[in-house]
């Protein structure tokens, strides 16, 4: 790979090539074993397996589910990515592992608003994704799900 952007673009291209199997294959190939998904507050909210798992759940619950990237800006240790997701909610979305139950299929096309994340890249591996904007609440709100109060 020539640049950190190339790593991100290759991961995205390979992820969406043959869903849902390609989501797992690309994650296994491009995420480091110590990969961490970090929220806006700096808290680790998932590892490699968890991130791949939510991608698989999305790919099986939303027909045509995809990430639409509108901007990539390379920085010293990674890439700032601006993107949104979209897809048609055609199957139940099981979030039981997160304590949020199952969201019944609505049949609606959902287009999430744009969000920014910093992808850290070392060599040809993505070592982390740190939410700048977005996060779990951003993802769940268009589905009509509210996070339980803390």
RATAQUI-V566842 format. One record per residue. RES is the residue in one letter. PSI is psi in whole degrees, 0 to 359 (none if undefined). OMEGA is omega in degrees with one decimal (* if undefined). NEAR is the number of other C-alpha atoms within 10 Angstrom. Layout:
BEGIN
RES_PSI_OMEGA_NEAR + RES_PSI_OMEGA_NEAR
END
This chain:
BEGIN
X_144_-178.0_9 + X_328_-175.3_8 + X_169_176.3_14 + X_323_176.0_25 + X_320_179.3_20 + X_321_178.7_13 + X_313_-179.5_21 + X_312_-180.0_22 + X_320_178.9_14 + X_317_178.6_15 + X_313_179.7_22 + X_311_-178.9_20 + X_314_-178.7_15 + X_328_179.7_19 + X_321_-172.5_22 + X_2_-174.3_18 + X_317_-174.5_12 + X_65_-176.4_11 + X_147_0.2_19 + X_343_-175.6_17 + X_322_-176.7_13 + X_336_177.1_19 + X_312_-179.8_24 + X_314_-178.3_18 + X_314_-179.2_16 + X_321_177.5_19 + X_316_178.8_22 + X_324_-177.8_15 + X_317_-170.1_14 + X_340_179.4_21 + X_135_175.9_22 + X_159_179.5_18 + X_333_179.6_14 + X_21_178.1_10 + X_140_175.3_19 + X_137_170.7_23 + X_124_-172.9_20 + X_133_-179.6_20 + X_180_-177.1_19 + X_334_-179.7_14 + X_1_-180.0_9 + X_9_180.0_11 + X_137_175.1_11 + X_122_-178.4_14 + X_355_178.2_14 + X_157_176.1_18 + X_190_-178.8_20 + X_310_-177.7_19 + X_319_179.8_16 + X_318_-179.3_13 + X_317_176.7_18 + X_319_-179.3_19 + X_317_179.3_16 + X_326_175.3_16 + X_318_177.8_20 + X_318_178.9_17 + X_319_178.1_16 + X_316_-177.5_24 + X_331_-179.9_23 + X_344_-179.0_18 + X_342_-176.5_21 + X_117_174.8_23 + X_133_179.4_17 + X_18_-179.2_17 + X_132_179.4_22 + X_160_172.1_19 + X_135_177.2_17 + X_110_-177.8_15 + X_128_178.6_16 + X_343_179.9_11 + X_141_173.3_11 + X_125_177.8_18 + X_115_-180.0_12 + X_134_174.6_15 + X_178_-171.1_14 + X_315_-175.9_8 + X_15_-179.4_12 + X_210_-175.5_22 + X_132_171.5_24 + X_121_-176.6_21 + X_128_171.1_23 + X_125_-177.8_18 + X_171_168.7_18 + X_166_175.1_18 + X_158_172.4_17 + X_155_178.0_18 + X_168_178.9_20 + X_124_-175.4_17 + X_87_-172.5_24 + X_348_179.1_17 + X_157_177.8_18 + X_142_-177.8_17 + X_106_-173.8_21 + X_109_177.7_17 + X_26_-179.4_13 + X_323_-179.3_10 + X_339_178.8_8 + X_4_-178.4_7 + X_19_-176.4_10 + X_4_176.9_13 + X_202_-178.0_12 + X_130_177.4_12 + X_114_-178.5_17 + X_146_177.7_14 + X_135_-178.9_15 + X_340_-175.1_15 + X_1_-176.6_14 + X_146_170.5_12 + X_131_179.8_15 + X_129_174.8_16 + X_112_179.7_16 + X_153_173.9_20 + X_160_177.1_13 + X_146_175.2_16 + X_161_179.0_19 + X_142_175.3_19 + X_150_173.0_22 + X_120_176.2_22 + X_119_174.7_23 + X_138_-174.9_22 + X_131_174.2_24 + X_117_-175.8_14 + X_238_179.4_11 + X_25_-179.3_19 + X_141_171.9_20 + X_119_-176.5_26 + X_344_178.7_21 + X_159_172.9_24 + X_119_-178.4_24 + X_116_179.6_22 + X_125_173.1_21 + X_311_169.1_18 + X_171_-179.0_14 + X_225_-178.4_18 + X_187_-174.2_18 + X_314_180.0_13 + X_318_177.1_11 + X_319_-178.1_15 + X_320_-173.9_16 + X_330_-175.7_13 + X_314_179.0_12 + X_344_177.8_13 + X_358_-179.4_17 + X_20_-178.7_8 + X_132_175.8_13 + X_138_176.3_13 + X_144_176.8_11 + X_146_177.5_7 + X_143_179.7_4 + X_none_*_3
END
